[in-house]
Amino acid sequence: MSIAVAAAFALGLAAGPGAAQSLLDNPQQADLSPLVSQEEAVVVSIRTSGPSRGLGLGEYEENLPWDDTGWSADERDPEGNREETIGSGFIVSPEGLILTNAHVVVGADDIIVRLADRRRFFARVVGFDRPTDVALIKIEAKSLPVARAGDPSKLRLGEWVLAIGSPFGLDSSVTAGIVSARQRHVPGSGGVPLIQTDVAINPGSSGSPLFNLAGEVVGMNTMMMTASGSYSGVSLALPIDAALRIASELRDHGFVVRSSMGAQLQEVTPELARSFNLDAPVGALVIRIQPGGPSDQGDLRVGDVILGLEGAGDATYAELQQRVTTWPPGRPLELRIWRRGKKSTATLVPTSLRPETAMSAEPPLDMEPRLGLTFSEPTPEPSPPFSAAIDGLRVVGIRGAARRAGIHLGDRVFAVNDIPVSTIRAFDEALASLRPDRPVALLIQRRSVLSYVAVGASL
């Protein structure tokens, strides 16, 4: 059993043959609906909120363009210290383990997962790995449908693939395209070669599954190459075997064990190869040695070119990076090096990198007083279309359930369910008259837009 398949079974993923055999037999047919209807149940949308993480209009932008009420996401708290994001993910175990991108969930105070059947759950972060941008999160659910793992090594250039995710918050959106490259090395991928496709990926698609025509997940959509912040024709997915291997470590330890050789390396270009009298641009050039680190103790020098590991040569920079990081810490590693026009060897003992561990707020247990809202009494001036007698309670503080529901500072509350409120006392009395085990519907006005918003710890 391969490592990828073993990891799939360990996480609960099915690895059997796909049910969309007709699509495999006739890939030229345009109708992908049988595949979509079968596999969309394993895809989830993920909404988070937390302190601003400084996401900009680049390949990692995940800002919500709107929320469930139809209000613009530009209408944030005046302090600008909160951020709402959205992403995608897919279920990898019946007990609620979900795979997504680390940049979607790391640093969030609240993580809410919505399933394809519209059920919603609070989630916690089991673990994450920034170098590969993988995160494993958990919801409290059972008997969930599970994605089936495919074999990325069998992908062919030009083969049809499709993605299901939540671009711009549009849940269960389907896009299709072809495989453009099978092993694309790009910065920010942790040394793992990515699958390049022309499947349309946009903000909110991060963490969505990439399916082959057998209905198997062959990758997790991780990033797009863009100058505008939106899809520009090049999308990149982490192969599912790598994602599952990382997810297994996250499940077992909460982090990924990585090795460091205590040196900074650079890719050897054709020009650098000629400068160092190499026949071909292979290996990695040592540009910095950490004093007292493994490379220093192993007598590696600045200007050495690492050609390969453990007797093998002509390795690429990306291959060397991946081999070193996955090498067991504390186990001696032999390097083949090029130094001043001659081949030689050096042995060092990599050390373990200090991992980041998951820090995630647990799902709330109790309702906040007044749903987490702080009000000021209404002003004498009327706010059309309401009269001065019912001018609404102005929101001056938000936390907990109210923040998760999307209420903002400056909003005005006019009703609790169907009970009009114009004073804090009236709000408290209306709230006390309702069942405590159900969400509360608040009639909110933001600028000139009116909308009911459901607030409550129960999803």
Beta strands, then each sheet from edge to edge (+ up, - down):
strand 1: 43-51
strand 2: 82-91
strand 3: 97-101
strand 4: 110-114
strand 5: 120-129
strand 6: 134-139
strand 7: 160-165
strand 8: 173-184
strand 9: 194-197
strand 10: 209-211
strand 11: 217-224
strand 12: 235-239
strand 13: 259-260
strand 14: 263-267
strand 15: 284-289
strand 16: 305-309
strand 17: 333-339
strand 18: 342-348
strand 19: 351-352
strand 20: 373-376
strand 21: 393-398
strand 22: 412-416
strand 23: 419-420
strand 24: 440-446
strand 25: 449-455
sheet 1: 1+ 2- 3+ 6- 5+ 4- 1+
sheet 2: 7+ 8- 9+ 12- 11+ 10- 7+
sheet 3: 13+ 19-
sheet 4: 14+ 15- 16+ 17- 18+
sheet 5: 20+ 21- 22+ 23-
sheet 6: 20+ 21- 22+ 24- 25+
end
